[in-house]
């Protein structure tokens, strides 16, 4: 199972979009007070399950446990199928889920420490707060790294070390 993104990270991001806490999805979490709360909680759980299976992917059993649902034979129909059906019918919902998947992936990459732009900005830009200067710095750093990697005079190991130093790793 590819676990580049921890399930807890995906669940926390989905819950944040719904204004919930990850504890709300678990059976021991706060119980909903109204029908609207129950619906919102159900869709948050469904979307979290769908994104877990899309982004990691996890087994259905582990997905159910991660979102606080008890694993059963009809969990696929209860959790993932309603989201899949709504995605097919509603283009706005499909765009929202796709946007959520992209933002989760991007947020996780940033959280893992892949801010190459920020590192290049601090190394090469006189004005570290300028987004244009930051983008130019990143482009320069990546171009320098590509040039180093393409240099036939360096061994692969030497080129890799030099390129990583240029991008700040």
Secondary structure as GFF3:
##gff-version 3
##sequence-region A 1 169
A	DSSP	alpha_helix	7	18	.	.	.	ID=ss1
A	DSSP	alpha_helix	22	25	.	.	.	ID=ss2
A	DSSP	alpha_helix	35	55	.	.	.	ID=ss3
A	DSSP	alpha_helix	60	66	.	.	.	ID=ss4
A	DSSP	alpha_helix	75	75	.	.	.	ID=ss5
A	DSSP	pi_helix	76	80	.	.	.	ID=ss6
A	DSSP	alpha_helix	81	89	.	.	.	ID=ss7
A	DSSP	alpha_helix	91	111	.	.	.	ID=ss8
A	DSSP	alpha_helix	116	124	.	.	.	ID=ss9
A	DSSP	alpha_helix	131	150	.	.	.	ID=ss10
A	DSSP	alpha_helix	156	167	.	.	.	ID=ss11
###
